[in-house]
Amino acid sequence: MDIWELVQAIKDKPDEEIAKMTSILPVTLTPAEVKQVRPIFEKASLQWLIFGPPEHVHKQIQTVLGKTRTKKLLAHFGL
């Protein structure tokens, strides 16, 4: 799964399904975490793929996942 697949899934699929999908990632999300990051990822744009998410987005994700899990997830996607 790449970052764009995750973003699209978060926009289109139920929380529980996304949580199951993340089981293949180094950071697994719970349905509650998916619900919290959904508004963040709904703002994703093509620029995120090219330049990575803006710093304020990193901080928003850190609020939900914590610093270590956020770093691990973003590193997995090469961001």
Phi and psi restraints in degrees (range 20) as a CNS / XPLOR table:
assign (resid 1 and name C) (resid 2 and name N)
       (resid 2 and name CA) (resid 2 and name C) 1.0 -101.0 20.0 2
assign (resid 2 and name N) (resid 2 and name CA)
       (resid 2 and name C) (resid 3 and name N) 1.0 175.7 20.0 2
assign (resid 2 and name C) (resid 3 and name N)
       (resid 3 and name CA) (resid 3 and name C) 1.0 -62.7 20.0 2
assign (resid 3 and name N) (resid 3 and name CA)
       (resid 3 and name C) (resid 4 and name N) 1.0 -37.9 20.0 2
assign (resid 3 and name C) (resid 4 and name N)
       (resid 4 and name CA) (resid 4 and name C) 1.0 -67.6 20.0 2
assign (resid 4 and name N) (resid 4 and name CA)
       (resid 4 and name C) (resid 5 and name N) 1.0 -37.2 20.0 2
assign (resid 4 and name C) (resid 5 and name N)
       (resid 5 and name CA) (resid 5 and name C) 1.0 -62.1 20.0 2
assign (resid 5 and name N) (resid 5 and name CA)
       (resid 5 and name C) (resid 6 and name N) 1.0 -41.2 20.0 2
assign (resid 5 and name C) (resid 6 and name N)
       (resid 6 and name CA) (resid 6 and name C) 1.0 -64.8 20.0 2
assign (resid 6 and name N) (resid 6 and name CA)
       (resid 6 and name C) (resid 7 and name N) 1.0 -44.8 20.0 2
assign (resid 6 and name C) (resid 7 and name N)
       (resid 7 and name CA) (resid 7 and name C) 1.0 -60.8 20.0 2
assign (resid 7 and name N) (resid 7 and name CA)
       (resid 7 and name C) (resid 8 and name N) 1.0 -46.5 20.0 2
assign (resid 7 and name C) (resid 8 and name N)
       (resid 8 and name CA) (resid 8 and name C) 1.0 -63.4 20.0 2
assign (resid 8 and name N) (resid 8 and name CA)
       (resid 8 and name C) (resid 9 and name N) 1.0 -41.5 20.0 2
assign (resid 8 and name C) (resid 9 and name N)
       (resid 9 and name CA) (resid 9 and name C) 1.0 -62.5 20.0 2
assign (resid 9 and name N) (resid 9 and name CA)
       (resid 9 and name C) (resid 10 and name N) 1.0 -43.2 20.0 2
assign (resid 9 and name C) (resid 10 and name N)
       (resid 10 and name CA) (resid 10 and name C) 1.0 -62.8 20.0 2
assign (resid 10 and name N) (resid 10 and name CA)
       (resid 10 and name C) (resid 11 and name N) 1.0 -32.9 20.0 2
assign (resid 10 and name C) (resid 11 and name N)
       (resid 11 and name CA) (resid 11 and name C) 1.0 -74.0 20.0 2
assign (resid 11 and name N) (resid 11 and name CA)
       (resid 11 and name C) (resid 12 and name N) 1.0 -30.7 20.0 2
assign (resid 11 and name C) (resid 12 and name N)
       (resid 12 and name CA) (resid 12 and name C) 1.0 -112.9 20.0 2
assign (resid 12 and name N) (resid 12 and name CA)
       (resid 12 and name C) (resid 13 and name N) 1.0 -23.4 20.0 2
assign (resid 12 and name C) (resid 13 and name N)
       (resid 13 and name CA) (resid 13 and name C) 1.0 -109.7 20.0 2
assign (resid 13 and name N) (resid 13 and name CA)
       (resid 13 and name C) (resid 14 and name N) 1.0 159.0 20.0 2
assign (resid 13 and name C) (resid 14 and name N)
       (resid 14 and name CA) (resid 14 and name C) 1.0 -66.3 20.0 2
assign (resid 14 and name N) (resid 14 and name CA)
       (resid 14 and name C) (resid 15 and name N) 1.0 154.2 20.0 2
assign (resid 14 and name C) (resid 15 and name N)
       (resid 15 and name CA) (resid 15 and name C) 1.0 -53.4 20.0 2
assign (resid 15 and name N) (resid 15 and name CA)
       (resid 15 and name C) (resid 16 and name N) 1.0 -45.1 20.0 2
assign (resid 15 and name C) (resid 16 and name N)
       (resid 16 and name CA) (resid 16 and name C) 1.0 -63.6 20.0 2
assign (resid 16 and name N) (resid 16 and name CA)
       (resid 16 and name C) (resid 17 and name N) 1.0 -39.0 20.0 2
assign (resid 16 and name C) (resid 17 and name N)
       (resid 17 and name CA) (resid 17 and name C) 1.0 -66.9 20.0 2
assign (resid 17 and name N) (resid 17 and name CA)
       (resid 17 and name C) (resid 18 and name N) 1.0 -40.8 20.0 2
assign (resid 17 and name C) (resid 18 and name N)
       (resid 18 and name CA) (resid 18 and name C) 1.0 -65.4 20.0 2
assign (resid 18 and name N) (resid 18 and name CA)
       (resid 18 and name C) (resid 19 and name N) 1.0 -41.7 20.0 2
assign (resid 18 and name C) (resid 19 and name N)
       (resid 19 and name CA) (resid 19 and name C) 1.0 -57.7 20.0 2
assign (resid 19 and name N) (resid 19 and name CA)
       (resid 19 and name C) (resid 20 and name N) 1.0 -42.2 20.0 2
assign (resid 19 and name C) (resid 20 and name N)
       (resid 20 and name CA) (resid 20 and name C) 1.0 -65.0 20.0 2
assign (resid 20 and name N) (resid 20 and name CA)
       (resid 20 and name C) (resid 21 and name N) 1.0 -40.6 20.0 2
assign (resid 20 and name C) (resid 21 and name N)
       (resid 21 and name CA) (resid 21 and name C) 1.0 -61.6 20.0 2
assign (resid 21 and name N) (resid 21 and name CA)
       (resid 21 and name C) (resid 22 and name N) 1.0 -34.0 20.0 2
assign (resid 21 and name C) (resid 22 and name N)
       (resid 22 and name CA) (resid 22 and name C) 1.0 -75.2 20.0 2
assign (resid 22 and name N) (resid 22 and name CA)
       (resid 22 and name C) (resid 23 and name N) 1.0 -4.2 20.0 2
assign (resid 22 and name C) (resid 23 and name N)
       (resid 23 and name CA) (resid 23 and name C) 1.0 -63.2 20.0 2
assign (resid 23 and name N) (resid 23 and name CA)
       (resid 23 and name C) (resid 24 and name N) 1.0 -19.3 20.0 2
assign (resid 23 and name C) (resid 24 and name N)
       (resid 24 and name CA) (resid 24 and name C) 1.0 -87.5 20.0 2
assign (resid 24 and name N) (resid 24 and name CA)
       (resid 24 and name C) (resid 25 and name N) 1.0 -6.2 20.0 2
assign (resid 24 and name C) (resid 25 and name N)
       (resid 25 and name CA) (resid 25 and name C) 1.0 -92.4 20.0 2
assign (resid 25 and name N) (resid 25 and name CA)
       (resid 25 and name C) (resid 26 and name N) 1.0 161.1 20.0 2
assign (resid 25 and name C) (resid 26 and name N)
       (resid 26 and name CA) (resid 26 and name C) 1.0 -67.3 20.0 2
assign (resid 26 and name N) (resid 26 and name CA)
       (resid 26 and name C) (resid 27 and name N) 1.0 -17.6 20.0 2
assign (resid 26 and name C) (resid 27 and name N)
       (resid 27 and name CA) (resid 27 and name C) 1.0 -124.3 20.0 2
assign (resid 27 and name N) (resid 27 and name CA)
       (resid 27 and name C) (resid 28 and name N) 1.0 113.6 20.0 2
assign (resid 27 and name C) (resid 28 and name N)
       (resid 28 and name CA) (resid 28 and name C) 1.0 -89.6 20.0 2
assign (resid 28 and name N) (resid 28 and name CA)
       (resid 28 and name C) (resid 29 and name N) 1.0 135.4 20.0 2
assign (resid 28 and name C) (resid 29 and name N)
       (resid 29 and name CA) (resid 29 and name C) 1.0 -100.7 20.0 2
assign (resid 29 and name N) (resid 29 and name CA)
       (resid 29 and name C) (resid 30 and name N) 1.0 142.1 20.0 2
assign (resid 29 and name C) (resid 30 and name N)
       (resid 30 and name CA) (resid 30 and name C) 1.0 -84.4 20.0 2
assign (resid 30 and name N) (resid 30 and name CA)
       (resid 30 and name C) (resid 31 and name N) 1.0 161.2 20.0 2
assign (resid 30 and name C) (resid 31 and name N)
       (resid 31 and name CA) (resid 31 and name C) 1.0 -55.6 20.0 2
assign (resid 31 and name N) (resid 31 and name CA)
       (resid 31 and name C) (resid 32 and name N) 1.0 -36.6 20.0 2
assign (resid 31 and name C) (resid 32 and name N)
       (resid 32 and name CA) (resid 32 and name C) 1.0 -65.4 20.0 2
assign (resid 32 and name N) (resid 32 and name CA)
       (resid 32 and name C) (resid 33 and name N) 1.0 -39.8 20.0 2
assign (resid 32 and name C) (resid 33 and name N)
       (resid 33 and name CA) (resid 33 and name C) 1.0 -68.3 20.0 2
assign (resid 33 and name N) (resid 33 and name CA)
       (resid 33 and name C) (resid 34 and name N) 1.0 -39.2 20.0 2
assign (resid 33 and name C) (resid 34 and name N)
       (resid 34 and name CA) (resid 34 and name C) 1.0 -58.6 20.0 2
assign (resid 34 and name N) (resid 34 and name CA)
       (resid 34 and name C) (resid 35 and name N) 1.0 -44.5 20.0 2
assign (resid 34 and name C) (resid 35 and name N)
       (resid 35 and name CA) (resid 35 and name C) 1.0 -59.6 20.0 2
assign (resid 35 and name N) (resid 35 and name CA)
       (resid 35 and name C) (resid 36 and name N) 1.0 -36.8 20.0 2
assign (resid 35 and name C) (resid 36 and name N)
       (resid 36 and name CA) (resid 36 and name C) 1.0 -76.0 20.0 2
assign (resid 36 and name N) (resid 36 and name CA)
       (resid 36 and name C) (resid 37 and name N) 1.0 -34.9 20.0 2
assign (resid 36 and name C) (resid 37 and name N)
       (resid 37 and name CA) (resid 37 and name C) 1.0 -86.8 20.0 2
assign (resid 37 and name N) (resid 37 and name CA)
       (resid 37 and name C) (resid 38 and name N) 1.0 -13.9 20.0 2
assign (resid 37 and name C) (resid 38 and name N)
       (resid 38 and name CA) (resid 38 and name C) 1.0 -52.7 20.0 2
assign (resid 38 and name N) (resid 38 and name CA)
       (resid 38 and name C) (resid 39 and name N) 1.0 -50.3 20.0 2
assign (resid 38 and name C) (resid 39 and name N)
       (resid 39 and name CA) (resid 39 and name C) 1.0 -61.3 20.0 2
assign (resid 39 and name N) (resid 39 and name CA)
       (resid 39 and name C) (resid 40 and name N) 1.0 -30.1 20.0 2
assign (resid 39 and name C) (resid 40 and name N)
       (resid 40 and name CA) (resid 40 and name C) 1.0 -69.5 20.0 2
assign (resid 40 and name N) (resid 40 and name CA)
       (resid 40 and name C) (resid 41 and name N) 1.0 -49.6 20.0 2
assign (resid 40 and name C) (resid 41 and name N)
       (resid 41 and name CA) (resid 41 and name C) 1.0 -73.7 20.0 2
assign (resid 41 and name N) (resid 41 and name CA)
       (resid 41 and name C) (resid 42 and name N) 1.0 -21.2 20.0 2
assign (resid 41 and name C) (resid 42 and name N)
       (resid 42 and name CA) (resid 42 and name C) 1.0 -66.1 20.0 2
assign (resid 42 and name N) (resid 42 and name CA)
       (resid 42 and name C) (resid 43 and name N) 1.0 -19.0 20.0 2
assign (resid 42 and name C) (resid 43 and name N)
       (resid 43 and name CA) (resid 43 and name C) 1.0 -90.4 20.0 2
assign (resid 43 and name N) (resid 43 and name CA)
       (resid 43 and name C) (resid 44 and name N) 1.0 1.2 20.0 2
assign (resid 43 and name C) (resid 44 and name N)
       (resid 44 and name CA) (resid 44 and name C) 1.0 -61.0 20.0 2
assign (resid 44 and name N) (resid 44 and name CA)
       (resid 44 and name C) (resid 45 and name N) 1.0 147.4 20.0 2
assign (resid 44 and name C) (resid 45 and name N)
       (resid 45 and name CA) (resid 45 and name C) 1.0 -135.3 20.0 2
assign (resid 45 and name N) (resid 45 and name CA)
       (resid 45 and name C) (resid 46 and name N) 1.0 172.2 20.0 2
assign (resid 45 and name C) (resid 46 and name N)
       (resid 46 and name CA) (resid 46 and name C) 1.0 -60.1 20.0 2
assign (resid 46 and name N) (resid 46 and name CA)
       (resid 46 and name C) (resid 47 and name N) 1.0 -29.4 20.0 2
assign (resid 46 and name C) (resid 47 and name N)
       (resid 47 and name CA) (resid 47 and name C) 1.0 -59.3 20.0 2
assign (resid 47 and name N) (resid 47 and name CA)
       (resid 47 and name C) (resid 48 and name N) 1.0 -31.6 20.0 2
assign (resid 47 and name C) (resid 48 and name N)
       (resid 48 and name CA) (resid 48 and name C) 1.0 -61.8 20.0 2
assign (resid 48 and name N) (resid 48 and name CA)
       (resid 48 and name C) (resid 49 and name N) 1.0 -36.1 20.0 2
assign (resid 48 and name C) (resid 49 and name N)
       (resid 49 and name CA) (resid 49 and name C) 1.0 -69.5 20.0 2
assign (resid 49 and name N) (resid 49 and name CA)
       (resid 49 and name C) (resid 50 and name N) 1.0 -35.1 20.0 2
assign (resid 49 and name C) (resid 50 and name N)
       (resid 50 and name CA) (resid 50 and name C) 1.0 -81.9 20.0 2
assign (resid 50 and name N) (resid 50 and name CA)
       (resid 50 and name C) (resid 51 and name N) 1.0 -48.3 20.0 2
assign (resid 50 and name C) (resid 51 and name N)
       (resid 51 and name CA) (resid 51 and name C) 1.0 -109.1 20.0 2
assign (resid 51 and name N) (resid 51 and name CA)
       (resid 51 and name C) (resid 52 and name N) 1.0 -6.8 20.0 2
assign (resid 51 and name C) (resid 52 and name N)
       (resid 52 and name CA) (resid 52 and name C) 1.0 86.0 20.0 2
assign (resid 52 and name N) (resid 52 and name CA)
       (resid 52 and name C) (resid 53 and name N) 1.0 161.4 20.0 2
assign (resid 52 and name C) (resid 53 and name N)
       (resid 53 and name CA) (resid 53 and name C) 1.0 -64.0 20.0 2
assign (resid 53 and name N) (resid 53 and name CA)
       (resid 53 and name C) (resid 54 and name N) 1.0 146.0 20.0 2
assign (resid 53 and name C) (resid 54 and name N)
       (resid 54 and name CA) (resid 54 and name C) 1.0 -62.0 20.0 2
assign (resid 54 and name N) (resid 54 and name CA)
       (resid 54 and name C) (resid 55 and name N) 1.0 159.4 20.0 2
assign (resid 54 and name C) (resid 55 and name N)
       (resid 55 and name CA) (resid 55 and name C) 1.0 -57.7 20.0 2
assign (resid 55 and name N) (resid 55 and name CA)
       (resid 55 and name C) (resid 56 and name N) 1.0 -38.4 20.0 2
assign (resid 55 and name C) (resid 56 and name N)
       (resid 56 and name CA) (resid 56 and name C) 1.0 -64.8 20.0 2
assign (resid 56 and name N) (resid 56 and name CA)
       (resid 56 and name C) (resid 57 and name N) 1.0 -28.2 20.0 2
assign (resid 56 and name C) (resid 57 and name N)
       (resid 57 and name CA) (resid 57 and name C) 1.0 -71.2 20.0 2
assign (resid 57 and name N) (resid 57 and name CA)
       (resid 57 and name C) (resid 58 and name N) 1.0 -41.2 20.0 2
assign (resid 57 and name C) (resid 58 and name N)
       (resid 58 and name CA) (resid 58 and name C) 1.0 -55.3 20.0 2
assign (resid 58 and name N) (resid 58 and name CA)
       (resid 58 and name C) (resid 59 and name N) 1.0 -44.8 20.0 2
assign (resid 58 and name C) (resid 59 and name N)
       (resid 59 and name CA) (resid 59 and name C) 1.0 -66.5 20.0 2
assign (resid 59 and name N) (resid 59 and name CA)
       (resid 59 and name C) (resid 60 and name N) 1.0 -37.9 20.0 2
assign (resid 59 and name C) (resid 60 and name N)
       (resid 60 and name CA) (resid 60 and name C) 1.0 -64.8 20.0 2
assign (resid 60 and name N) (resid 60 and name CA)
       (resid 60 and name C) (resid 61 and name N) 1.0 -42.2 20.0 2
assign (resid 60 and name C) (resid 61 and name N)
       (resid 61 and name CA) (resid 61 and name C) 1.0 -65.8 20.0 2
assign (resid 61 and name N) (resid 61 and name CA)
       (resid 61 and name C) (resid 62 and name N) 1.0 -39.7 20.0 2
assign (resid 61 and name C) (resid 62 and name N)
       (resid 62 and name CA) (resid 62 and name C) 1.0 -60.1 20.0 2
assign (resid 62 and name N) (resid 62 and name CA)
       (resid 62 and name C) (resid 63 and name N) 1.0 -33.4 20.0 2
assign (resid 62 and name C) (resid 63 and name N)
       (resid 63 and name CA) (resid 63 and name C) 1.0 -60.9 20.0 2
assign (resid 63 and name N) (resid 63 and name CA)
       (resid 63 and name C) (resid 64 and name N) 1.0 -34.5 20.0 2
assign (resid 63 and name C) (resid 64 and name N)
       (resid 64 and name CA) (resid 64 and name C) 1.0 -87.1 20.0 2
assign (resid 64 and name N) (resid 64 and name CA)
       (resid 64 and name C) (resid 65 and name N) 1.0 -48.6 20.0 2
assign (resid 64 and name C) (resid 65 and name N)
       (resid 65 and name CA) (resid 65 and name C) 1.0 -97.6 20.0 2
assign (resid 65 and name N) (resid 65 and name CA)
       (resid 65 and name C) (resid 66 and name N) 1.0 -16.3 20.0 2
assign (resid 65 and name C) (resid 66 and name N)
       (resid 66 and name CA) (resid 66 and name C) 1.0 88.3 20.0 2
assign (resid 66 and name N) (resid 66 and name CA)
       (resid 66 and name C) (resid 67 and name N) 1.0 160.1 20.0 2
assign (resid 66 and name C) (resid 67 and name N)
       (resid 67 and name CA) (resid 67 and name C) 1.0 -63.3 20.0 2
assign (resid 67 and name N) (resid 67 and name CA)
       (resid 67 and name C) (resid 68 and name N) 1.0 -47.5 20.0 2
assign (resid 67 and name C) (resid 68 and name N)
       (resid 68 and name CA) (resid 68 and name C) 1.0 -63.7 20.0 2
assign (resid 68 and name N) (resid 68 and name CA)
       (resid 68 and name C) (resid 69 and name N) 1.0 -48.4 20.0 2
assign (resid 68 and name C) (resid 69 and name N)
       (resid 69 and name CA) (resid 69 and name C) 1.0 -66.6 20.0 2
assign (resid 69 and name N) (resid 69 and name CA)
       (resid 69 and name C) (resid 70 and name N) 1.0 -36.1 20.0 2
assign (resid 69 and name C) (resid 70 and name N)
       (resid 70 and name CA) (resid 70 and name C) 1.0 -64.2 20.0 2
assign (resid 70 and name N) (resid 70 and name CA)
       (resid 70 and name C) (resid 71 and name N) 1.0 -47.4 20.0 2
assign (resid 70 and name C) (resid 71 and name N)
       (resid 71 and name CA) (resid 71 and name C) 1.0 -58.6 20.0 2
assign (resid 71 and name N) (resid 71 and name CA)
       (resid 71 and name C) (resid 72 and name N) 1.0 -43.7 20.0 2
assign (resid 71 and name C) (resid 72 and name N)
       (resid 72 and name CA) (resid 72 and name C) 1.0 -63.1 20.0 2
assign (resid 72 and name N) (resid 72 and name CA)
       (resid 72 and name C) (resid 73 and name N) 1.0 -43.8 20.0 2
assign (resid 72 and name C) (resid 73 and name N)
       (resid 73 and name CA) (resid 73 and name C) 1.0 -66.2 20.0 2
assign (resid 73 and name N) (resid 73 and name CA)
       (resid 73 and name C) (resid 74 and name N) 1.0 -47.8 20.0 2
assign (resid 73 and name C) (resid 74 and name N)
       (resid 74 and name CA) (resid 74 and name C) 1.0 -65.6 20.0 2
assign (resid 74 and name N) (resid 74 and name CA)
       (resid 74 and name C) (resid 75 and name N) 1.0 -37.3 20.0 2
assign (resid 74 and name C) (resid 75 and name N)
       (resid 75 and name CA) (resid 75 and name C) 1.0 -63.7 20.0 2
assign (resid 75 and name N) (resid 75 and name CA)
       (resid 75 and name C) (resid 76 and name N) 1.0 -38.5 20.0 2
assign (resid 75 and name C) (resid 76 and name N)
       (resid 76 and name CA) (resid 76 and name C) 1.0 -57.5 20.0 2
assign (resid 76 and name N) (resid 76 and name CA)
       (resid 76 and name C) (resid 77 and name N) 1.0 -37.7 20.0 2
assign (resid 76 and name C) (resid 77 and name N)
       (resid 77 and name CA) (resid 77 and name C) 1.0 -89.6 20.0 2
assign (resid 77 and name N) (resid 77 and name CA)
       (resid 77 and name C) (resid 78 and name N) 1.0 3.0 20.0 2
assign (resid 77 and name C) (resid 78 and name N)
       (resid 78 and name CA) (resid 78 and name C) 1.0 72.7 20.0 2
assign (resid 78 and name N) (resid 78 and name CA)
       (resid 78 and name C) (resid 79 and name N) 1.0 29.9 20.0 2
